[in-house]
Amino acid sequence: MKWYLLLILGVCCISTSAILVTLSGVEPTVSAFYRNFFAALIWLLLLRCRVRVHHVFGQQESCLALRPQCLSWCVQRLGVAGLFVFLGLFFASDLWAWHRAIIWLGAGPATLVGNLQVVFVALLALFVLHQRLPRLYWPGTVLALLGIGLLTLSDGVGDQVVAGLVAGIFTALTYSFFLLLLKFLGEYQLRPTLILFWVAVVTSLFLLLPLFGEGASLSLSSRSLAILLLHSFVSSVLGWWLIVTAMARLPVTVASSLLLLQPLLTNIWGHLFLNQQLGMIQVVGICVALLGIRLAN
C-alpha cells in the first residue's frame, strides 16, 4: 500500500505542471527545456555536486539475468549510457509532441489521445516484460479513457485534426517507452536520484534542438523564473522521484493506469487556482475515470 500512496502523491505533484506552465507565461518548448535544465541543477545540489559517471555505470551487470532477453540484449549492446540517451530522447520527444498536439488538436482532445499511453504500456508490458495484466485491466482502462473524454472534450476539437492526432499518438508512444525504460532502470538497482539527474540532463540537451529551430528566446522575467523553478522542483524533482521510487516496486501497468489521475487532478487544480469552471459533464467524467482506474488496478 505504501508504494501505491507514493505513486499517487507523485502523480499529484506532476499534475501541477500544466497549471504552473500556464502561470509562467512562457512558450511551451521553453518551459519544457527549463523544467529539465533546472531539475538537473536541483539534482546536482541535492547530490552535493558529487554525481560521477562511474556511479551510474558501475552496476552494469548486476541484474542482466533477471531481465527479459530483448532488454538484456539492449543493455549489453548499448550499455546504461545508451539507455539514458534513449530515455532522454523519448521524454524530450514526448514533451515536444505533446505541446504541438495541444496547439493543433486542442487541450482536451490532446489530453485524451496522449493518455492512450495506458494502452501502449499494457501491450509492451505484456509482450516485452511478460507481466500479467489484472483481470479487469482492459474494462477499467476503457472506462477511464471514457471518463477522461467526458472531462476533456467539452471545448471541441482544433482545426488541424490529422496533424494533432499524429502528434498525440506520437506523444502516447514516446511516453510509453519512457515509462518502460524508467521501470527497467528502476529495477536495475540504480538510485532514482541518479536516474532522474541523467534524464533531466539528456532531455534538456535534446530540447535545445527544437528551441533553436523555433528561434525561441530563453530570456525569463523574474516572475517566470520563480514559477519555472517551482515547477521543476515540484514536478520534475519531487514528483518524478516519488513515481520512479514506487515504479521499481509496482508493475508498470499499475503506474501507467494511475498516471491517468494526472488530467483529472489538473482539471481540479485549474478549477481551484485558475477559476476554470467544471460543469456536470466534467464532474461525471472525473467520477467515471476514477472508477475505471480503480477497476484497472
Secondary structure as UniProt FT lines:
FT   HELIX           2..14
FT   TURN            15..16
FT   HELIX           17..24
FT   HELIX           28..46
FT   TURN            47..49
FT   HELIX           53..57
FT   TURN            58..61
FT   HELIX           64..66
FT   HELIX           69..105
FT   HELIX           107..114
FT   TURN            115..116
FT   HELIX           117..127
FT   TURN            135..136
FT   HELIX           137..152
FT   HELIX           153..155
FT   HELIX           161..186
FT   TURN            187..189
FT   HELIX           192..214
FT   HELIX           222..231
FT   HELIX           232..239
FT   HELIX           240..247
FT   TURN            248..249
FT   HELIX           252..258
FT   TURN            259..260
FT   HELIX           261..273
FT   HELIX           280..296
//
